[in-house]
Amino acid sequence: MTQSRTSKTHPNCKNMIIKKCNLLALIILFSLIISCEKSDEKDNDYDNESVIDLPTDSPRGLAYDGNYLWYSDDSLDCLYKISEKGDILKTISLSNSDITGFEFYNNHIWCINDTTVFYDTTISHYPFSCIYELSMEGDKLDSVLIASVNPQKPEFLGLTVFNSNLYGTTNQGYSSHIYKIDLNSKEKLFLQYQYPSGLTVHNDTIYVIDKSQANMDRIVPLDNDYNLIEIKAIEINFQATDLAYFNNHIWVCVSQEKKLKKIK
C-alpha cells in the first residue's frame, strides 16, 4: 500500500509569490497611469489645430485651465471642457445663469452671469449682473454684484483675473467700460472704454477684443494705465466674443460660426 504525501509550500516560496504578484500589480497600475496620461496628451494637443468646431449652438466665453480649453454656452447655461477635436470631455451645468465670460484662478472658476438676477434669491432681485466664484465641480462659493449701465439689458461679456483683481467688460455702446474688482476687498473701479468684449492675460499683459472699428474686430494689449497699445493691435476679419492665450497662441471664440480659431 502506497502512502500519499501532501506537498507543502515553503513559507519563503509563499512570500516570493506574494511579492511577485504585488510587483506585477504595480507594473500594471503604472502602465495604466502612463496610458491615461498619453491619452490626455492626445486630447489636448491644440498646437496641431487651427480651427475647432464646437458641438453646441451658442458658444460665448473661452478660457484655458492650464491643460485644456473650456468654453461657455449661454443658451444651455453650461461650461464645456473640450479636446483638440471639439469633443466634450466634461460639462459643468449652472442653471438659470446665461454664462458668458469666465476664468480659472487658484483652482476655482470665476464666471459672469449675464442676466438680471431674478433666480438667485440669496443675492438680489434688482437689475444686476453677477460674477460667481465656483468650485471646479460648479458649486457656488462666492458672488460679486455689478450694477448694470443699462438696467433693461445688462450685457457683461469678458472676464479675466490678474494680480488678485478681477477684470471684466460690458459692451453697451458709449456706456461700455472695463471694470476692476479687488478679490479681497471687493472694491470696484470702473474704467471708461468703448466696445470691449473678451479679456485674457498673457505675460502680465491684459488683452482685450476691441469692437470699436466699423468693419473688423481687433485683439489689443493694454498698457499699465489700461490704454490700448495701438501699434500691437491684431486685426481679425470675423466677430469674436472671447479669447484665451497659451503656448504663444491666441484662440478666439467665434460664436456665429460655432468655432474656436487660432490667431497666427
Backbone as JSON, one array per atom type, in Angstrom:
{
  "sequence": "MTQSRTSKTHPNCKNMIIKKCNLLALIILFSLIISCEKSDEKDNDYDNESVIDLPTDSPRGLAYDGNYLWYSDDSLDCLYKISEKGDILKTISLSNSDITGFEFYNNHIWCINDTTVFYDTTISHYPFSCIYELSMEGDKLDSVLIASVNPQKPEFLGLTVFNSNLYGTTNQGYSSHIYKIDLNSKEKLFLQYQYPSGLTVHNDTIYVIDKSQANMDRIVPLDNDYNLIEIKAIEINFQATDLAYFNNHIWVCVSQEKKLKKIK",
  "N": [[0.85, -1.19, 0.0], [0.54, 2.14, -0.95], [1.65, 5.1, 0.54], [0.09, 8.22, 0.65], [1.31, 11.5, -0.04], [1.27, 14.79, 1.21], [1.93, 17.73, -0.34], [3.76, 20.55, 0.72], [4.02, 24.08, 0.67], [6.87, 25.96, 0.99], [7.34, 28.55, 3.44], [8.97, 30.71, 2.58], [8.75, 30.53, -0.18], [6.05, 31.19, -0.52], [6.07, 33.87, 0.3], [7.68, 34.93, -1.69], [6.09, 34.54, -3.95], [3.92, 36.22, -3.33], [5.22, 38.69, -3.3], [5.98, 38.87, -5.99], [3.47, 38.96, -7.19], [2.5, 41.38, -6.15], [4.37, 43.12, -7.28], [3.8, 42.76, -9.98], [1.2, 43.77, -10.04], [1.71, 46.47, -9.44], [3.2, 47.18, -11.69], [1.26, 46.9, -13.7], [-0.6, 48.86, -12.84], [0.98, 51.18, -13.03], [1.43, 51.2, -15.78], [-1.17, 51.63, -16.69], [-1.61, 54.22, -15.71], [0.32, 55.7, -17.13], [-0.67, 55.23, -19.69], [-3.14, 56.56, -19.54], [-2.24, 59.17, -19.16], [-0.93, 59.62, -21.59], [-3.11, 59.43, -23.25], [-4.57, 61.66, -22.39], [-2.77, 63.63, -23.19], [-3.03, 63.4, -25.93], [-5.59, 64.34, -26.2], [-5.39, 67.06, -25.71], [-3.7, 68.35, -27.48], [-3.45, 71.02, -28.78], [-1.82, 72.49, -30.43], [-1.54, 71.47, -32.96], [-3.8, 72.12, -34.29], [-5.92, 74.47, -36.02], [-8.48, 75.35, -36.26], [-11.35, 74.67, -34.35], [-14.27, 72.93, -34.33], [-17.29, 73.51, -32.65], [-19.66, 71.76, -30.59], [-22.1, 72.81, -29.72], [-24.79, 75.32, -29.84], [-24.58, 78.06, -29.1], [-21.95, 79.3, -28.36], [-19.94, 81.3, -26.16], [-18.07, 82.37, -24.06], [-14.51, 81.85, -23.37], [-11.79, 80.0, -22.06], [-8.68, 78.91, -20.56], [-7.53, 76.24, -18.67], [-4.98, 75.62, -17.88], [-4.37, 73.17, -18.82], [-6.41, 72.38, -20.55], [-8.73, 73.67, -23.02], [-11.72, 75.46, -22.37], [-15.16, 76.28, -22.98], [-18.03, 78.48, -22.81], [-21.58, 78.14, -23.04], [-24.22, 80.17, -23.55], [-26.86, 79.62, -23.99], [-27.41, 77.18, -22.97], [-26.55, 77.27, -20.41], [-24.04, 76.26, -19.51], [-20.64, 75.14, -18.91], [-18.0, 73.9, -20.88], [-15.49, 71.52, -21.15], [-13.1, 70.82, -23.58], [-11.69, 68.68, -26.13], [-8.91, 68.73, -28.51], [-10.18, 68.18, -30.83], [-12.7, 69.06, -30.52], [-14.36, 67.49, -29.01], [-16.51, 66.95, -26.24], [-15.28, 66.8, -23.03], [-15.87, 67.22, -20.4], [-18.62, 68.51, -18.53], [-19.98, 71.33, -16.93], [-22.81, 72.25, -15.37], [-24.85, 75.09, -14.92], [-27.58, 76.23, -13.65], [-30.04, 78.57, -14.83], [-28.31, 80.77, -15.49], [-27.06, 81.95, -17.79], [-24.3, 82.02, -18.81], [-21.44, 83.85, -19.73], [-18.49, 85.31, -20.14], [-15.62, 83.81, -18.51], [-13.16, 82.56, -16.13], [-10.29, 80.71, -14.98], [-8.86, 80.44, -11.77], [-6.65, 79.98, -9.15], [-7.5, 77.32, -8.8], [-10.22, 77.58, -8.88], [-13.3, 78.66, -10.45], [-14.21, 81.64, -11.99], [-17.02, 83.33, -13.1], [-19.25, 85.1, -15.34], [-22.59, 85.86, -14.82], [-24.7, 86.63, -17.1], [-27.27, 88.09, -16.92], [-30.32, 89.54, -15.65], [-30.56, 89.2, -12.2], [-32.81, 87.34, -11.16], [-33.29, 84.81, -10.35], [-31.63, 83.83, -8.34], [-32.23, 83.91, -5.18], [-30.67, 84.34, -2.99], [-29.09, 86.44, -3.49], [-30.04, 88.91, -4.98], [-32.89, 90.87, -6.08], [-32.76, 92.83, -7.89], [-31.92, 94.75, -10.89], [-29.17, 93.54, -11.73], [-26.1, 92.24, -12.95], [-24.15, 89.35, -12.17], [-21.11, 88.11, -10.77], [-19.91, 84.95, -10.31], [-18.08, 82.94, -8.04], [-16.89, 79.74, -8.39], [-16.58, 76.27, -7.49], [-14.47, 73.68, -8.92], [-16.27, 71.82, -9.62], [-18.58, 73.15, -10.01], [-20.02, 74.2, -7.88], [-21.42, 76.96, -6.14], [-19.48, 79.37, -4.56], [-18.96, 82.01, -3.87], [-19.96, 85.43, -4.56], [-20.16, 88.37, -6.62], [-21.75, 91.37, -7.05], [-22.53, 93.41, -9.85], [-23.41, 96.57, -10.84], [-25.65, 97.27, -13.47], [-25.07, 99.17, -16.44], [-27.1, 99.72, -18.19], [-30.17, 99.16, -17.07], [-32.15, 97.65, -18.32], [-30.96, 95.77, -19.95], [-28.48, 94.22, -19.0], [-25.24, 93.52, -20.08], [-22.73, 91.75, -19.69], [-19.57, 90.67, -20.58], [-16.64, 89.81, -21.1], [-14.07, 88.31, -18.99], [-11.34, 88.19, -16.78], [-8.53, 87.31, -14.63], [-6.07, 88.94, -12.74], [-3.19, 89.63, -10.91], [-4.55, 89.34, -8.4], [-6.91, 90.67, -8.91], [-10.11, 90.99, -10.38], [-10.97, 91.45, -13.76], [-13.3, 92.8, -15.95], [-15.64, 93.16, -18.72], [-18.14, 95.29, -20.21], [-20.37, 95.61, -22.95], [-21.93, 97.99, -24.23], [-22.41, 100.08, -26.15], [-21.63, 103.56, -26.06], [-21.58, 103.68, -23.35], [-20.11, 101.6, -22.51], [-17.62, 99.75, -20.68], [-14.53, 98.86, -18.99], [-14.16, 97.06, -16.03], [-12.69, 96.83, -12.77], [-12.08, 94.73, -10.07], [-11.21, 94.27, -6.77], [-10.25, 91.24, -5.4], [-10.12, 90.69, -2.71], [-11.1, 92.91, -1.11], [-13.36, 93.54, -2.54], [-13.69, 95.97, -3.7], [-14.58, 98.22, -6.31], [-13.53, 99.45, -9.46], [-14.28, 101.49, -12.12], [-13.55, 101.72, -15.5], [-13.64, 103.82, -18.19], [-14.32, 102.84, -21.5], [-14.68, 102.16, -24.92], [-16.72, 99.75, -26.48], [-15.59, 97.08, -25.7], [-14.9, 93.53, -25.5], [-14.18, 90.24, -25.06], [-11.66, 89.15, -22.63], [-8.26, 88.43, -21.7], [-5.22, 87.25, -20.08], [-1.71, 87.46, -20.58], [1.66, 86.9, -19.97], [1.77, 88.97, -17.96], [0.26, 90.93, -19.16], [-2.77, 92.43, -20.13], [-5.12, 91.45, -22.53], [-7.56, 92.52, -24.87], [-10.6, 92.08, -26.69], [-11.39, 94.28, -29.12], [-14.08, 96.1, -30.28], [-14.51, 98.48, -31.57], [-14.01, 99.29, -34.14], [-15.35, 99.74, -37.46], [-15.55, 97.7, -39.44], [-14.25, 95.43, -38.57], [-12.98, 93.27, -35.98], [-10.58, 93.66, -33.32], [-7.66, 92.44, -31.64], [-6.18, 93.6, -28.83], [-3.46, 94.62, -26.78], [-3.3, 96.0, -23.43], [-1.87, 98.87, -21.82], [-0.16, 99.78, -18.72], [-1.83, 101.69, -17.71], [-4.24, 100.99, -18.67], [-4.75, 101.71, -21.28], [-5.19, 101.31, -24.82], [-2.68, 99.62, -26.65], [-1.96, 100.6, -29.5], [-0.18, 100.07, -31.64], [0.34, 97.42, -31.45], [-1.9, 96.08, -32.12], [-3.96, 93.42, -33.32], [-5.6, 92.66, -36.2], [-8.68, 91.09, -36.99], [-10.82, 89.3, -39.18], [-13.43, 88.59, -38.49], [-16.23, 88.2, -36.24], [-15.53, 88.08, -32.93], [-16.08, 86.73, -29.65], [-14.76, 86.06, -27.27], [-11.51, 85.27, -25.82], [-8.47, 83.31, -25.42], [-5.15, 82.88, -24.26], [-2.38, 80.97, -24.77], [0.53, 78.82, -24.82], [1.9, 80.49, -26.55], [0.03, 81.17, -28.45], [-2.98, 82.73, -29.6], [-6.3, 81.99, -29.02], [-9.6, 82.33, -30.23], [-13.12, 82.71, -29.63], [-15.63, 82.21, -31.91], [-18.68, 82.99, -32.14], [-20.87, 83.09, -33.97], [-20.12, 81.35, -35.98], [-19.8, 79.05, -34.6], [-17.29, 78.09, -33.7], [-13.87, 77.66, -32.59], [-10.99, 79.6, -33.16], [-7.58, 79.71, -34.05], [-5.31, 82.34, -33.75], [-2.77, 83.3, -35.81]],
  "CA": [[0.0, 0.0, 0.0], [1.37, 3.34, -1.08], [1.21, 6.19, 1.43], [0.02, 9.52, -0.05], [2.05, 12.59, 0.6], [0.71, 16.13, 1.0], [3.03, 18.68, -0.55], [3.64, 21.81, 1.45], [4.82, 25.16, 0.11], [7.74, 26.57, 1.99], [6.95, 29.94, 3.7], [9.75, 31.63, 1.75], [8.17, 30.5, -1.53], [4.8, 31.96, -0.46], [6.42, 35.3, 0.34], [8.2, 35.3, -3.0], [4.93, 34.61, -4.86], [3.16, 37.43, -2.97], [5.99, 39.84, -3.76], [5.89, 38.92, -7.44], [2.11, 39.41, -7.53], [2.43, 42.81, -5.85], [5.17, 43.82, -8.28], [3.04, 42.71, -11.23], [0.07, 44.71, -9.9], [2.26, 47.82, -9.54], [3.56, 47.4, -13.09], [0.01, 47.1, -14.45], [-1.14, 50.15, -12.44], [1.83, 52.21, -13.61], [1.16, 51.2, -17.22], [-2.47, 52.26, -16.9], [-1.45, 55.66, -15.47], [1.04, 56.25, -18.29], [-1.59, 55.18, -20.83], [-4.12, 57.63, -19.37], [-1.56, 60.44, -19.39], [-0.72, 59.76, -23.02], [-4.43, 59.69, -23.84], [-4.88, 63.05, -22.1], [-1.94, 64.46, -24.04], [-3.61, 63.37, -27.27], [-6.83, 65.11, -26.18], [-5.18, 68.5, -25.58], [-2.62, 68.78, -28.36], [-4.08, 72.07, -29.59], [-0.85, 73.12, -31.32], [-1.68, 70.94, -34.32], [-5.1, 72.53, -34.82], [-6.11, 75.9, -36.26], [-9.92, 75.59, -36.08], [-12.05, 73.62, -33.62], [-15.73, 73.03, -34.43], [-17.93, 73.32, -31.35], [-20.86, 70.95, -30.77], [-23.33, 73.45, -29.24], [-25.27, 76.36, -30.75], [-24.38, 79.45, -28.7], [-20.72, 79.48, -27.57], [-19.67, 82.72, -25.86], [-16.81, 82.59, -23.35], [-13.41, 80.92, -23.63], [-10.73, 80.08, -21.05], [-7.72, 77.81, -20.54], [-7.33, 75.89, -17.26], [-3.61, 75.18, -17.7], [-4.23, 71.94, -19.6], [-7.47, 72.23, -21.55], [-9.63, 74.76, -23.35], [-13.13, 75.38, -21.99], [-15.99, 77.37, -23.48], [-19.36, 78.57, -22.22], [-22.73, 78.28, -23.94], [-25.19, 80.92, -22.76], [-28.22, 79.11, -24.19], [-27.54, 75.93, -22.21], [-26.06, 77.53, -19.05], [-23.03, 75.23, -19.24], [-19.24, 75.25, -19.28], [-17.58, 72.66, -21.51], [-14.08, 71.21, -21.37], [-13.09, 70.18, -24.89], [-10.45, 68.18, -26.72], [-8.48, 69.5, -29.68], [-11.09, 67.87, -31.93], [-14.02, 69.59, -30.19], [-15.15, 66.55, -28.21], [-16.76, 67.4, -24.87], [-14.66, 65.91, -22.06], [-16.52, 67.45, -19.11], [-19.65, 69.56, -18.55], [-20.43, 71.9, -15.66], [-24.11, 72.86, -15.62], [-25.18, 76.16, -13.98], [-28.96, 76.55, -14.02], [-30.5, 79.96, -14.82], [-27.14, 81.63, -15.34], [-26.64, 82.64, -19.02], [-22.88, 82.24, -18.61], [-20.66, 84.38, -20.86], [-17.06, 85.22, -19.84], [-15.22, 83.1, -17.29], [-11.72, 82.39, -15.99], [-9.8, 79.82, -13.93], [-7.91, 81.12, -10.9], [-6.46, 79.29, -7.87], [-8.3, 76.09, -8.81], [-11.64, 77.94, -8.85], [-13.8, 79.27, -11.68], [-14.97, 82.87, -11.87], [-17.8, 83.45, -14.34], [-20.27, 86.15, -15.39], [-23.98, 85.53, -15.07], [-25.11, 87.76, -17.93], [-28.72, 88.23, -16.92], [-30.85, 90.11, -14.42], [-30.51, 88.11, -11.23], [-34.1, 87.08, -10.54], [-33.4, 83.41, -9.94], [-30.85, 83.52, -7.15], [-32.82, 84.72, -4.1], [-29.67, 84.63, -1.96], [-28.28, 87.59, -3.9], [-30.75, 90.16, -5.22], [-33.98, 90.9, -7.06], [-32.6, 94.06, -8.64], [-31.29, 94.5, -12.21], [-27.72, 93.44, -11.66], [-25.42, 91.01, -13.33], [-23.41, 88.83, -11.04], [-19.95, 87.26, -11.01], [-19.87, 83.85, -9.35], [-16.91, 82.1, -7.82], [-17.36, 78.36, -8.37], [-15.62, 75.18, -7.39], [-14.25, 73.03, -10.21], [-17.44, 70.98, -9.89], [-19.71, 74.02, -10.3], [-20.7, 74.68, -6.67], [-21.24, 78.39, -5.93], [-18.74, 79.64, -3.34], [-19.0, 83.43, -3.57], [-20.55, 86.2, -5.65], [-19.92, 89.81, -6.65], [-22.77, 92.03, -7.87], [-22.07, 94.54, -10.64], [-24.56, 97.34, -11.32], [-25.72, 97.38, -14.92], [-25.17, 100.51, -17.0], [-28.45, 99.78, -18.74], [-30.93, 98.2, -16.27], [-33.01, 96.79, -19.12], [-30.22, 94.71, -20.62], [-27.07, 94.1, -18.62], [-24.53, 92.64, -21.01], [-21.36, 91.6, -19.25], [-19.04, 89.71, -21.55], [-15.33, 89.22, -20.84], [-13.62, 88.24, -17.6], [-10.04, 87.57, -16.52], [-8.0, 87.58, -13.29], [-4.67, 89.35, -12.83], [-2.7, 90.27, -9.68], [-5.61, 89.3, -7.38], [-8.02, 91.52, -9.31], [-10.96, 90.6, -11.5], [-11.2, 92.44, -14.8], [-14.42, 92.39, -16.79], [-16.07, 94.15, -19.7], [-19.5, 95.38, -20.72], [-20.4, 96.13, -24.32], [-23.22, 98.67, -24.37], [-22.21, 101.35, -26.84], [-20.74, 104.54, -25.45], [-21.54, 103.48, -21.9], [-19.33, 100.4, -22.24], [-16.44, 100.01, -19.85], [-13.81, 97.79, -18.31], [-14.2, 97.26, -14.58], [-11.65, 96.15, -12.0], [-12.6, 94.41, -8.74], [-10.26, 93.65, -5.86], [-10.83, 89.99, -4.93], [-10.17, 90.66, -1.24], [-11.98, 93.94, -0.56], [-14.5, 93.69, -3.47], [-13.74, 97.35, -4.18], [-14.75, 98.27, -7.76], [-13.05, 100.61, -10.2], [-14.82, 101.45, -13.47], [-12.68, 102.39, -16.46], [-14.39, 104.06, -19.41], [-13.68, 102.3, -22.7], [-15.77, 101.86, -25.86], [-16.88, 98.5, -27.23], [-14.73, 95.93, -25.42], [-15.58, 92.23, -25.38], [-13.45, 89.28, -24.25], [-10.4, 89.51, -21.98], [-7.37, 87.37, -21.21], [-3.92, 87.74, -19.61], [-0.53, 86.7, -21.01], [2.91, 87.58, -19.6], [1.47, 90.18, -17.19], [-0.4, 91.92, -20.02], [-4.18, 92.16, -20.41], [-5.53, 91.58, -23.93], [-9.0, 92.73, -24.99], [-11.19, 92.14, -28.03], [-11.87, 95.64, -29.35], [-15.12, 96.14, -31.31], [-14.78, 99.88, -31.9], [-13.83, 99.52, -35.58], [-16.59, 99.51, -38.19], [-15.6, 96.51, -40.29], [-13.41, 94.35, -38.08], [-12.59, 93.21, -34.58], [-9.14, 93.68, -33.1], [-7.13, 91.97, -30.36], [-5.25, 94.68, -28.49], [-2.98, 94.63, -25.4], [-3.46, 97.24, -22.68], [-0.7, 99.27, -21.04], [-0.38, 99.78, -17.27], [-2.93, 102.62, -17.42], [-5.41, 100.41, -19.35], [-4.93, 102.28, -22.61], [-4.86, 100.4, -25.91], [-1.38, 99.76, -27.32], [-2.45, 100.52, -30.88], [0.8, 99.53, -32.59], [0.38, 95.96, -31.29], [-3.24, 95.54, -32.4], [-4.08, 92.35, -34.32], [-6.91, 92.74, -36.84], [-9.29, 89.82, -37.38], [-11.92, 89.59, -40.12], [-14.67, 87.94, -38.06], [-16.72, 88.69, -34.96], [-15.12, 87.21, -31.83], [-16.7, 87.07, -28.37], [-13.82, 85.9, -26.15], [-10.21, 84.77, -26.24], [-7.56, 82.69, -24.46], [-3.77, 82.97, -24.76], [-1.49, 79.97, -24.17], [1.51, 78.23, -25.75], [2.24, 81.53, -27.53], [-1.03, 81.3, -29.45], [-4.26, 83.28, -29.17], [-7.5, 81.33, -29.54], [-10.8, 83.15, -30.06], [-14.42, 82.07, -29.82], [-16.42, 82.85, -32.97], [-19.99, 82.45, -31.78], [-21.74, 82.93, -35.14], [-19.69, 80.17, -36.76], [-19.7, 77.93, -33.66], [-15.92, 77.6, -33.84], [-12.71, 78.31, -32.0], [-9.98, 79.81, -34.19], [-6.25, 80.11, -33.6], [-4.77, 83.51, -34.44], [-1.34, 83.04, -36.06]],
  "C": [[0.89, 1.24, 0.0], [0.8, 4.46, -0.24], [1.24, 7.51, 0.66], [0.77, 10.58, 0.73], [1.39, 13.94, 0.26], [1.86, 17.11, 0.86], [2.75, 19.98, 0.17], [4.57, 22.85, 0.81], [5.62, 25.82, 1.22], [7.34, 28.04, 2.19], [7.7, 30.95, 2.84], [9.22, 31.69, 0.33], [6.88, 31.31, -1.58], [5.09, 33.45, -0.49], [6.91, 35.79, -1.02], [7.06, 35.45, -4.01], [4.13, 35.89, -4.61], [3.88, 38.67, -3.48], [5.9, 40.01, -5.27], [4.52, 39.41, -7.9], [1.95, 40.91, -7.29], [3.19, 43.63, -6.88], [4.43, 43.87, -9.61], [1.88, 43.7, -11.2], [0.54, 46.15, -10.04], [2.62, 48.16, -10.99], [2.32, 47.69, -13.93], [-0.59, 48.48, -14.14], [-0.35, 51.29, -13.07], [1.58, 52.34, -15.11], [-0.15, 51.89, -17.54], [-2.38, 53.77, -16.72], [-0.77, 56.32, -16.66], [0.13, 56.3, -19.51], [-2.6, 56.3, -20.76], [-3.49, 58.99, -19.66], [-1.34, 60.67, -20.87], [-2.03, 60.06, -23.73], [-4.83, 61.13, -23.63], [-4.08, 63.98, -23.01], [-2.5, 64.52, -25.46], [-4.86, 64.24, -27.34], [-6.58, 66.61, -26.17], [-3.98, 68.99, -26.37], [-3.15, 69.83, -29.34], [-3.12, 72.69, -30.61], [-1.01, 72.67, -32.77], [-2.98, 71.34, -34.99], [-5.12, 74.03, -35.07], [-7.57, 76.31, -36.11], [-10.51, 74.4, -35.35], [-13.55, 73.87, -33.76], [-16.35, 72.68, -33.09], [-19.29, 72.64, -31.53], [-22.16, 71.59, -30.27], [-23.59, 74.73, -30.03], [-24.93, 77.8, -30.36], [-23.13, 79.61, -27.83], [-20.45, 80.96, -27.34], [-18.29, 82.93, -25.25], [-15.78, 81.53, -23.67], [-12.35, 81.1, -22.56], [-9.88, 78.81, -21.12], [-7.39, 77.51, -19.09], [-5.9, 75.47, -16.94], [-3.31, 73.9, -18.45], [-5.2, 71.87, -20.77], [-8.17, 73.56, -21.81], [-11.04, 74.43, -22.87], [-13.88, 76.5, -22.7], [-17.34, 77.34, -22.78], [-20.4, 78.66, -23.32], [-23.85, 78.94, -23.15], [-26.62, 80.51, -23.02], [-28.48, 77.85, -23.37], [-27.07, 76.08, -20.76], [-25.0, 76.51, -18.63], [-21.63, 75.72, -19.6], [-18.79, 73.89, -19.8], [-16.06, 72.6, -21.63], [-13.99, 70.4, -22.66], [-11.7, 69.7, -25.29], [-10.07, 69.03, -27.92], [-9.35, 69.22, -30.9], [-12.51, 68.39, -31.67], [-14.91, 68.64, -29.43], [-15.31, 67.1, -26.79], [-16.21, 66.37, -23.89], [-15.29, 66.05, -20.68], [-17.51, 68.59, -19.26], [-19.94, 70.01, -17.14], [-21.71, 72.67, -15.96], [-24.43, 73.87, -14.52], [-26.56, 76.68, -14.34], [-29.25, 78.04, -13.88], [-29.35, 80.96, -14.72], [-26.74, 82.41, -16.59], [-25.15, 83.0, -18.98], [-22.22, 82.78, -19.88], [-19.18, 84.22, -20.52], [-16.79, 84.48, -18.55], [-13.71, 82.93, -17.3], [-11.42, 81.41, -14.87], [-8.75, 80.56, -13.11], [-7.86, 80.39, -9.56], [-7.39, 78.08, -7.73], [-9.79, 76.36, -8.59], [-12.0, 78.53, -10.21], [-14.54, 80.55, -11.31], [-15.73, 83.07, -13.17], [-18.89, 84.51, -14.2], [-21.63, 85.53, -15.66], [-24.59, 86.72, -15.79], [-26.63, 87.85, -18.04], [-29.14, 88.94, -15.65], [-31.03, 88.99, -13.41], [-31.86, 87.99, -10.51], [-34.14, 85.7, -9.9], [-32.7, 83.1, -8.63], [-31.32, 84.41, -6.0], [-31.82, 85.02, -2.99], [-28.88, 85.88, -2.29], [-29.13, 88.86, -4.01], [-31.92, 89.96, -6.16], [-33.9, 92.17, -7.9], [-31.87, 93.8, -9.95], [-29.77, 94.59, -12.16], [-27.27, 92.18, -12.37], [-24.56, 90.59, -12.15], [-22.2, 88.04, -11.53], [-19.94, 86.21, -9.91], [-18.47, 83.28, -9.25], [-17.42, 80.67, -7.61], [-16.22, 77.41, -8.05], [-15.44, 74.56, -8.77], [-15.37, 72.06, -10.55], [-18.7, 71.81, -10.11], [-20.48, 74.49, -9.09], [-20.4, 76.16, -6.46], [-20.6, 78.65, -4.56], [-18.85, 81.1, -2.91], [-19.64, 84.15, -4.75], [-20.2, 87.68, -5.49], [-20.97, 90.42, -7.56], [-22.17, 93.23, -8.58], [-23.29, 95.28, -11.17], [-24.51, 97.45, -12.83], [-25.77, 98.84, -15.34], [-26.56, 100.74, -17.56], [-29.3, 98.73, -18.01], [-31.8, 97.25, -17.09], [-32.25, 95.62, -19.73], [-28.76, 94.71, -20.18], [-26.37, 93.11, -19.55], [-23.05, 92.61, -20.62], [-20.74, 90.43, -19.99], [-17.75, 89.05, -21.1], [-14.95, 89.24, -19.38], [-12.23, 87.61, -17.58], [-9.59, 87.96, -15.13], [-6.52, 87.87, -13.43], [-4.28, 90.08, -11.55], [-3.8, 90.41, -8.62], [-6.74, 90.29, -7.66], [-8.79, 90.85, -10.44], [-11.05, 91.76, -12.48], [-12.32, 91.93, -15.69], [-14.82, 93.5, -17.73], [-17.58, 94.13, -19.88], [-19.43, 95.97, -22.11], [-21.78, 96.71, -24.57], [-23.02, 100.05, -24.97], [-21.27, 102.28, -26.1], [-20.73, 104.47, -23.93], [-20.78, 102.22, -21.53], [-18.1, 100.74, -21.41], [-15.75, 98.71, -19.46], [-13.92, 98.07, -16.82], [-13.14, 96.38, -13.92], [-12.18, 95.94, -10.59], [-11.51, 93.72, -7.93], [-10.9, 92.39, -5.26], [-10.96, 89.93, -3.41], [-11.18, 91.64, -0.68], [-13.29, 94.08, -1.32], [-14.69, 95.14, -3.93], [-13.74, 97.36, -5.71], [-14.21, 99.57, -8.34], [-13.54, 100.48, -11.63], [-13.96, 102.31, -14.39], [-13.44, 102.56, -17.77], [-13.63, 103.55, -20.63], [-14.78, 101.84, -23.64], [-15.63, 100.48, -26.49], [-15.85, 97.41, -26.94], [-15.56, 94.65, -25.37], [-14.75, 91.32, -24.5], [-12.13, 89.8, -23.71], [-9.58, 88.27, -21.69], [-6.07, 88.03, -20.76], [-2.82, 86.84, -20.14], [0.71, 87.52, -20.69], [2.66, 88.94, -18.96], [0.84, 91.29, -18.04], [-1.83, 91.48, -20.27], [-4.44, 92.4, -21.9], [-7.05, 91.66, -23.98], [-9.41, 92.6, -26.46], [-11.87, 93.5, -28.18], [-12.84, 95.64, -30.52], [-15.45, 97.57, -31.74], [-14.63, 100.19, -33.38], [-15.09, 99.09, -36.34], [-16.64, 98.14, -38.85], [-14.78, 95.33, -39.77], [-13.33, 94.39, -36.56], [-11.07, 93.28, -34.5], [-8.83, 93.05, -31.74], [-6.02, 92.93, -29.99], [-4.78, 94.52, -27.04], [-3.2, 95.99, -24.76], [-2.16, 97.57, -21.96], [-1.08, 99.32, -19.56], [-1.48, 100.74, -16.84], [-4.21, 102.21, -18.15], [-5.75, 101.11, -20.65], [-4.55, 101.24, -23.66], [-3.45, 100.68, -26.44], [-1.65, 99.53, -28.81], [-1.47, 99.84, -31.83], [0.9, 98.01, -32.5], [-0.97, 95.31, -31.57], [-3.17, 94.48, -33.5], [-5.49, 92.42, -34.9], [-7.4, 91.35, -37.22], [-10.56, 90.11, -38.17], [-13.18, 88.81, -39.79], [-15.02, 88.47, -36.68], [-16.38, 87.68, -33.85], [-15.77, 87.67, -30.53], [-15.74, 86.96, -27.19], [-12.53, 85.29, -26.68], [-9.46, 84.14, -25.09], [-6.18, 82.66, -25.08], [-2.94, 81.92, -24.04], [-0.61, 79.37, -25.24], [1.85, 79.19, -26.9], [1.24, 81.62, -28.69], [-2.26, 81.94, -28.81], [-5.36, 82.47, -29.84], [-8.69, 82.25, -29.28], [-12.04, 82.31, -30.29], [-15.21, 82.88, -30.85], [-17.83, 82.28, -32.87], [-20.86, 82.17, -33.01], [-21.39, 81.7, -35.96], [-19.6, 78.91, -35.91], [-18.33, 77.25, -33.76], [-14.99, 78.31, -32.87], [-11.66, 78.43, -33.1], [-8.67, 80.26, -33.55], [-5.79, 81.3, -34.44], [-3.27, 83.32, -34.59], [-0.57, 84.34, -36.18]]
}
